[in-house]
Amino acid sequence: MFGMRRKKKEKTVKKIQICPACGREYPGSPRCEVSQMTADGLPYQRIKYGSAREGYGPALGNCVCCGVFPGALHHWGCVLEVCPACGGQMLSCACDTKHTNA
């Protein structure tokens, strides 16, 4: 059509956040360095992005939420992180989760 212009796609800018566990900015930092956590007072190893325990299938690229690489730990507070205690979404599960900075 003559005289009609296409609208340019607006770019969405991801807000930079600071991981409360490792202190790094994300997205942008390839992994969180804090691998230990507690859930309801018991110690657990955090689940790596793309692992079979996560239940989403193999990671095909960086996490769309926090930007970590496949095989790395999500940044604390990522909506895709799975709770190792109950298997639910960590942000919304009923477990009392805390990262343990060593």
Buried (B, 14 or more C-beta within 10 A) or exposed (E): EEEEEEEEEEEEEEEEBBBEBBEBEBBEBEBBBBBBBBBEEEEBEBBBBBBEEBEEEEBEEBBEBBBBBBEBBBBBBBEBBBBBBBEEEBEEBEBEBBBEEE
